[in-house]
Amino acid sequence: MTVLPLFPLQTVLFPGGRLNLKVFEARYLDMVGDCLRQGRPFGVVCLQSGGEVRRKDGGGSGAVRFHDTGVQAHIDEVDAEQAGILHIRCSGRERFELTQPRQQPDGLWLADAELLPADTPATPPESTAATVQALRDAIEAMRREGAEPFIPPYQFNDAGWVANRWCEILPISRPAKQKLMALDDPVARLKLVDEFLRDQGVVGS
């Protein structure tokens, strides 16, 4: 169990995923500074209601509720070209389950967090081979456009990695992405993604 500062967002971060943030609120600028000094991560949790940005008058943007399963974000790069604004690049690492969330006077959320086991490495089932190949093709298409969509190395022989990368780019709802991220079985996660892609005609049945 560890105490994590939280950054509630209208997105779902997956282990191995990339997250770019523009940070300008004092509470999050302080949080990033503390994380950098201490070499520690912060927790990203997906909002259920409310907003993560406070109004200029100091008020909130509605009652904030967020899911109790999130992912630790490790800061990889920081750009401070403009005073009072940080552009940070993070990578998703360990999942966690949080308890006892509480908000500090400055608005920053903290919670006790228990780290969850990482996905057990598993070879994608043969039945999902078309989905694995479709991800290879999608990555190559994005690279031809000059984009590096995911954090190397690419792990096409790992069911959890393939499922997570698909979850990041598929046009599915945040609640659906949250449920997939929180699913403990990486093969089951990939099979659900495979079923969705087949239903949508992205891969052949």
Stockholm file with secondary structure:
# STOCKHOLM 1.0

chainA/1-205         MTVLPLFPLQTVLFPGGRLNLKVFEARYLDMVGDCLRQGRPFGVVCLQSGGEVRRKDGGGSGAVRFHDTGVQAHIDEVDAEQAGILHIRCSGRERFELTQPRQQPDGLWLADAELLPADTPATPPESTAATVQALRDAIEAMRREGAEPFIPPYQFNDAGWVANRWCEILPISRPAKQKLMALDDPVARLKLVDEFLRDQGVVGS
#=GR chainA/1-205 SS CEEEEEEEESSCCCTTCEEEEEECSHHHHHHHHHHHHHTCCEEEEEEEESCSSCCTTSCCSSCCEECSEEEEEEEEEEECCSTTCEEEEEEEEEEEEEEEEEECTTSCEEEEEEECCCCCCCCCCGGGHHHHHHHHHHHHHHHHTTCCCSCSSCCTTCHHHHHHHHHHHSCCCHHHHHHHHHCSCHHHHHHHHHHHHHHTTSSCC
#=GC SS_cons         CEEEEEEEESSCCCTTCEEEEEECSHHHHHHHHHHHHHTCCEEEEEEEESCSSCCTTSCCSSCCEECSEEEEEEEEEEECCSTTCEEEEEEEEEEEEEEEEEECTTSCEEEEEEECCCCCCCCCCGGGHHHHHHHHHHHHHHHHTTCCCSCSSCCTTCHHHHHHHHHHHSCCCHHHHHHHHHCSCHHHHHHHHHHHHHHTTSSCC
//
